[in-house]
Amino acid sequence: MTPLAVSIAGAIASFTLVLVVLELIRSHRLRERYALLWLATGLTLTGLSAWREGLNTIAGWVGVRGYPPAVLFAVGILFILAVLLHYSTVISRLSDQNVMLAQRLALLEERLGDDATA
């Protein structure tokens, strides 16, 4: 059985994550489309922390017998990996766009240099 203190601490930490993400969105330091995975992570972990029987059931399904709250960490790590993968794709796309922009700028500067000498 999941200890009550662990459930309370997990629920508080998870809910704090949700509040932090909402504050970052409100203050325009985090865009909504990037915050969706963080909100899903926080809400899922809050729900699993607060619903002790559900956490114990899920732990039984995946074969965790000794310490059911370990499932919280596994779910959290899974979501963090999803966020990192998402950010990696965004960074890759931005990097490609930067290369294209630098190439276009170089072509424009060359054209302007050719026009100035003619």
Backbone torsions as a table, in degrees:
resi	resn	phi	psi	omega
1	MET	NA	141.5	179.1
2	THR	-71.9	126.5	178.2
3	PRO	-63.1	141.9	-178.1
4	LEU	-60.6	-41.2	-179.0
5	ALA	-61.7	-38.8	179.1
6	VAL	-67.2	-41.4	178.4
7	SER	-62.5	-43.5	-180.0
8	ILE	-65.4	-46.7	179.9
9	ALA	-62.5	-41.9	178.7
10	GLY	-64.1	-42.6	179.9
11	ALA	-65.7	-41.1	179.4
12	ILE	-65.5	-45.5	-179.7
13	ALA	-63.6	-42.5	-179.2
14	SER	-67.2	-42.2	179.2
15	PHE	-67.4	-34.4	175.8
16	THR	-62.6	-40.0	176.4
17	LEU	-58.7	-44.5	179.0
18	VAL	-61.4	-44.3	179.9
19	LEU	-64.0	-40.5	179.1
20	VAL	-63.6	-44.0	179.4
21	VAL	-63.8	-43.5	178.1
22	LEU	-62.1	-39.2	177.6
23	GLU	-66.2	-39.8	177.7
24	LEU	-64.4	-36.7	176.5
25	ILE	-67.2	-45.7	-178.3
26	ARG	-60.8	-38.8	-177.8
27	SER	-87.4	8.7	177.3
28	HIS	61.2	28.3	175.2
29	ARG	-96.9	-7.3	177.8
30	LEU	-143.5	126.5	179.3
31	ARG	-75.6	152.1	-176.4
32	GLU	-59.8	-40.8	-176.0
33	ARG	-66.6	-27.0	177.5
34	TYR	-85.7	-19.2	-176.7
35	ALA	-85.3	-14.8	-175.1
36	LEU	-58.5	-44.3	179.6
37	LEU	-66.6	-37.7	178.0
38	TRP	-65.9	-41.6	177.7
39	LEU	-64.7	-41.8	177.8
40	ALA	-61.6	-40.4	178.1
41	THR	-61.7	-51.6	-178.3
42	GLY	-61.7	-43.5	-179.0
43	LEU	-68.9	-39.7	178.7
44	THR	-64.4	-46.4	179.9
45	LEU	-66.7	-35.5	176.3
46	THR	-63.6	-45.3	179.1
47	GLY	-62.6	-44.3	179.4
48	LEU	-66.8	-36.2	179.3
49	SER	-67.6	-42.3	-177.2
50	ALA	-75.5	-29.0	-176.8
51	TRP	-98.7	82.7	-172.9
52	ARG	-62.1	-42.2	-179.9
53	GLU	-65.0	-39.7	177.8
54	GLY	-63.4	-41.1	177.8
55	LEU	-63.1	-41.4	178.3
56	ASN	-65.3	-38.9	178.8
57	THR	-64.9	-46.7	179.4
58	ILE	-63.4	-39.8	177.9
59	ALA	-60.3	-39.5	177.0
60	GLY	-65.5	-38.4	179.1
61	TRP	-62.2	-40.7	-176.8
62	VAL	-91.3	1.9	173.7
63	GLY	88.3	16.7	176.3
64	VAL	-88.1	109.2	-176.2
65	ARG	-102.3	-34.9	-171.3
66	GLY	-77.0	-44.2	-172.6
67	TYR	-145.5	90.0	-176.9
68	PRO	-53.7	-33.3	178.4
69	PRO	-61.8	-13.2	175.5
70	ALA	-60.6	-26.0	177.7
71	VAL	-64.5	-35.1	176.7
72	LEU	-58.7	-45.4	179.9
73	PHE	-66.0	-39.5	179.2
74	ALA	-64.2	-44.0	178.5
75	VAL	-64.7	-42.4	178.3
76	GLY	-61.4	-43.7	178.6
77	ILE	-64.2	-39.8	178.2
78	LEU	-60.7	-45.8	179.0
79	PHE	-65.7	-39.9	178.9
80	ILE	-63.8	-39.0	175.2
81	LEU	-62.3	-38.8	178.0
82	ALA	-65.2	-40.8	178.1
83	VAL	-63.7	-44.5	179.5
84	LEU	-63.1	-40.3	177.5
85	LEU	-63.7	-43.0	178.2
86	HIS	-60.4	-47.4	179.7
87	TYR	-65.3	-33.7	177.3
88	SER	-63.5	-40.6	178.3
89	THR	-67.9	-38.3	178.2
90	VAL	-64.9	-45.0	179.9
91	ILE	-64.2	-40.4	178.7
92	SER	-61.6	-44.4	179.1
93	ARG	-63.5	-42.7	178.5
94	LEU	-65.1	-37.7	177.7
95	SER	-63.1	-44.2	177.3
96	ASP	-61.9	-40.9	178.8
97	GLN	-65.6	-36.8	177.6
98	ASN	-64.2	-40.7	178.6
99	VAL	-62.7	-45.4	179.6
100	MET	-62.5	-42.1	179.4
101	LEU	-64.9	-40.5	178.3
102	ALA	-64.1	-39.5	178.3
103	GLN	-66.0	-43.2	178.5
104	ARG	-63.7	-40.7	178.6
105	LEU	-63.1	-42.5	178.8
106	ALA	-62.5	-40.8	177.7
107	LEU	-64.4	-42.0	178.5
108	LEU	-64.5	-42.1	178.2
109	GLU	-64.7	-36.0	177.9
110	GLU	-66.6	-43.2	177.6
111	ARG	-61.1	-43.7	179.4
112	LEU	-65.0	-37.6	177.1
113	GLY	-66.4	-39.1	177.4
114	ASP	-67.3	-39.1	179.8
115	ASP	-68.1	-34.0	-178.0
116	ALA	-71.9	-31.3	-178.7
117	THR	-84.1	-18.0	-176.0
118	ALA	-82.9	NA	NA
